[in-house]
Amino acid sequence: MNKTCSNIYKNARLQAGLKREPVAEELHIDVRTLDKYESLDGRVPDDIVRKMCELYSNKYLAYLHIKKSPLGEFLPDLKPTTFEGATLTMVSSLNEVNGTVNQIIKIASDGKVNEWEKTDWEKCCKEITTLAGSILSINFADKEGG
């Protein structure tokens, strides 16, 4: 199913090819409550999102749910990709970090980031965050080519 919408919960349900009524029943909620969740009217409780992830076979929904929270700003941005694409991106990111390992060790060797090291450290942190995101992307990628 290729339907997409701006609501992550509705989009995940549509991608799973499921209808509202059976989903609401499985989630033990009213269809109107599901409609509310799928129309961006309020926060979806974590336990409901967990059930959605299981029902839709979609772990990425959990990540998107957390990313929408106030703490989400601390997580790397992920984009859905193929398993192959995620793997190649991760290898590229790993090579970038490997190229700066000596710099990371040098900066961290005294247990602090000195004023003159801040720019270099920020670059290292960006590379590390990119690597972390690419590793997560592998976990969420479609491994069955569907």
SVG drawing of the C-alpha trace seen along z (x, -y; Angstrom):
<svg xmlns="http://www.w3.org/2000/svg" viewBox="-16 -29 62 40">
<polyline fill="none" stroke="black" stroke-width="0.4" points="0.0,0.0 1.5,-3.3 -0.8,-5.7 0.9,-8.3 -0.2,-11.2 1.3,-13.6 0.2,-11.8 2.8,-9.1 0.2,-6.9 -2.3,-6.9 0.6,-6.5 1.9,-3.4 -1.6,-1.9 -2.1,-2.5 1.3,-1.1 0.3,2.0 -2.8,2.2 -5.1,2.2 -8.6,0.7 -9.5,-1.6 -12.2,0.6 -10.1,3.8 -7.2,1.7 -9.2,-0.1 -10.6,3.2 -7.1,4.7 -5.8,1.6 -8.9,1.8 -9.9,-1.8 -12.9,-3.4 -12.6,-4.2 -13.2,-7.9 -10.1,-7.7 -8.1,-6.2 -9.4,-9.0 -8.3,-11.5 -4.8,-10.0 -4.6,-9.9 -5.7,-13.5 -3.0,-15.1 -5.4,-16.0 -3.4,-15.2 -0.6,-13.0 -0.8,-9.2 0.0,-7.3 3.2,-5.3 1.4,-2.0 -0.9,-2.5 2.1,-3.3 3.8,-0.2 0.7,1.9 0.6,0.1 4.2,1.0 3.5,4.6 0.2,4.7 1.7,2.8 5.1,4.6 6.7,1.2 9.4,0.4 10.2,-2.9 6.8,-4.3 8.2,-4.1 11.2,-6.2 9.0,-8.7 6.8,-8.9 9.7,-9.6 11.2,-12.1 7.9,-14.1 8.3,-14.5 10.2,-17.4 13.2,-15.1 13.2,-14.2 15.5,-17.1 18.3,-15.1 17.9,-12.2 19.4,-12.1 17.1,-12.6 16.4,-9.4 15.0,-9.0 13.3,-5.7 15.6,-3.9 16.3,-0.5 18.4,2.1 21.1,1.7 21.0,-2.1 21.1,-2.1 24.1,0.3 26.1,-1.8 25.3,-5.0 26.5,-3.3 29.7,-2.1 30.4,-5.6 29.6,-7.1 31.9,-4.6 34.7,-5.5 34.2,-9.2 34.4,-8.5 37.4,-6.1 39.2,-9.0 38.7,-11.2 39.3,-8.6 42.8,-9.9 41.4,-13.5 38.7,-12.2 41.3,-10.5 43.5,-13.5 40.6,-15.8 39.3,-13.4 42.8,-12.5 42.7,-15.2 39.0,-14.6 37.7,-17.8 37.1,-19.8 39.3,-22.9 38.2,-26.2 40.5,-25.8 39.2,-22.2 35.5,-23.1 35.2,-23.5 37.0,-20.2 34.9,-18.5 31.6,-19.7 32.7,-18.3 33.5,-14.9 30.2,-14.9 28.3,-15.6 30.1,-12.6 29.3,-10.4 25.7,-11.4 25.5,-10.7 27.0,-7.3 24.5,-6.6 21.6,-7.6 22.8,-5.4 23.1,-2.4 19.5,-3.0 18.4,-3.3 19.7,0.3 17.4,1.5 14.4,-0.2 15.1,0.6 13.0,3.0 15.1,6.2 12.7,8.1 12.8,5.9 9.1,5.0"/>
</svg>
